[in-house]
Amino acid sequence: MHDYTVLTVTVSLAKYIHKQLTKGYPDTPLLNHDKSWCRVPTENELAYWIQAYKTRKCVGHSEWSERYNRNIWVSDYEED
């Protein structure tokens, strides 16, 4: 997938989530688990967190490989 397509999907998903969160507002207030008011994230904030989630496995570093005679990417990501 191209970067533009991934970004478009991320923005579309963020818009959908924002719409679902604000459905019925202000007649149906958004409350936290302790019944206090919560702030609805903006579409940009949602897009940021969606993108961060998608790239979470990109954490790592490069090391020199004698076998391939080049730098290779080594993931530091450990799934729980």
C-alpha positions in Angstrom: 0.0 0.0 0.0 1.2 3.5 -0.8 1.7 6.1 2.0 -1.1 8.2 0.6 -3.6 5.3 0.7 -2.6 4.4 4.3 -3.0 8.0 5.3 -6.4 8.2 3.6 -7.6 5.1 5.4 -6.3 6.4 8.7 -8.1 9.7 8.3 -11.3 8.0 7.2 -11.2 5.7 10.2 -10.5 8.7 12.5 -13.6 10.5 11.0 -15.7 7.4 11.5 -14.7 6.9 15.1 -15.2 10.6 15.9 -18.7 10.5 14.4 -19.6 7.4 16.4 -18.3 9.0 19.6 -20.3 12.1 19.1 -23.5 10.4 17.9 -26.4 11.7 19.9 -24.4 14.5 21.5 -25.4 16.8 23.3 -28.6 14.9 24.2 -26.5 11.8 25.2 -23.6 13.1 27.3 -20.3 11.3 27.1 -19.2 10.0 30.6 -16.2 8.2 31.9 -16.4 5.0 33.9 -16.6 7.2 37.1 -19.5 9.2 35.6 -17.5 12.3 35.0 -17.5 14.2 31.7 -14.9 13.1 29.1 -13.4 15.1 26.3 -13.9 13.7 22.9 -10.6 13.4 20.9 -10.5 15.4 17.6 -10.2 13.7 14.3 -6.5 14.7 14.1 -5.8 13.2 17.5 -7.5 10.0 16.6 -5.5 9.8 13.3 -2.3 10.3 15.3 -3.1 7.5 17.7 -4.2 5.2 14.9 -1.0 5.8 13.0 1.1 5.3 16.2 -0.7 1.9 16.7 0.0 0.8 13.1 3.8 1.6 13.4 4.3 0.1 16.9 6.2 -2.9 15.6 8.7 -0.6 13.8 10.6 -0.1 17.0 14.2 -1.4 16.5 17.7 -0.7 15.4 20.1 -1.5 12.6 23.1 -3.8 13.0 25.8 -4.8 10.6 25.4 -8.3 9.2 28.6 -10.1 8.2 26.4 -12.7 6.4 24.8 -10.1 4.1 27.5 -7.5 4.3 25.0 -4.7 4.9 23.0 -3.2 7.8 19.9 -5.1 8.6 16.9 -4.0 10.7 16.5 -5.8 14.1 13.1 -5.4 15.8 13.0 -4.5 19.5 9.3 -5.2 19.6 8.1 -7.9 22.0 4.5 -8.8 21.9 2.9 -9.4 25.3 
